């Protein structure tokens, strides 16, 4: 159910692909280490995407948000990373550089 463009977006070097199938992509942010699952769902013949989130591998997923495009899902993940990195340190560039080297 994912288009070729959707797959390209979810497999950017920003992420580590943990698991993938036609019905779900599980990815990990290289910046924060948080885990995300993107699932395409259909409601009244319209596709939307559910984004699930967890902090650690052993945690359970919780519902984060729904979007109409995979691009919006990925941008939400990056915005969440930005928030987390700013909260951890006042020097965002230093933290981002540290996590981008992984």
N, C-alpha and C positions, 0 to 999 in steps of 0.2 A: 503494500500500500504506500510505500515511500517512493517518490520520484527519484530520478538520478540526481537532480539538483539538491533534493533533500538530503540524500546520502552524502553528497559532497560537503554540504554545510555541517553535518554531524560528524564528519571525519576530518575536520580541520586539525592541523597540528596542535591547536589549543587543547584538544581533548585526547584522552586515551579511550579507545573503544573496548569496553569490557565484554559485551555480549550483543549480538544482533540477530534479528530474524525479520521476516517480512512484517511482523506485527509489533515489533518493539526494538528500540535501540537503547542500550544501557551504556552510558559514557561517564567518564570521570574527568573533572576539570584538573588540568595540570597546575593551575594557579592555586587552588585551595584544597584540592584532594577530595572535594565533595562529589558524591555520586548522583547521577541524574538518569531518569528513564523517560523516554518520549514514546508515547503510544498513540497511534492514529485510531480514532473512533468515529463511528458514523451515527448521525442522528438525523432522521428524516431526509435521507439521501445526501446529507452534507457532511463532509469530513472535517473534523477538528482534532487537535492534538492535546493530550493530557500530559502534563509535566509532573513527574514525581521526583522527590528529593530525599536524600539522606546524607548525614554528615560522615558516617564511617561505614565500612563494609559490613560490620556486624549489626548495624542499626536496621530498623524497618523503614521502608519508604513511607513518606507522607505526601498527600496531595499538595502541590505547590500552586498550580494555575493551569488554565486551559487557554489555548490560542488557536487561531485559524490557519497559521502557517508554521512550518518548521523554523523558518528564519526568525520569527517572533519568539519561538521557544529558546533558540540559541542566544538571541540577544538578551532575553530574560536571565539566562544562566550567567552570561557575562556581566550583566548589571548586578546580579547577586554577588558574584565574585568581587566586583568593584566595591560593593558595600562591605563585604567581609574583610577585604584587605585594608580598606580605610579604617575600619573599626579596630583592627589588630595593630595598626601602626599609623603614626601621623605622616610617615614618609612612604607614600604609596609607591613611588618609582623604585625605591630600594626593595620593597617587599615583592613587587612584580618582577623585578630583575632576578631576585633569588628564586622564585618559583618557576620562572620561564626557562631556567637552565636545566630543569629536570628532564 
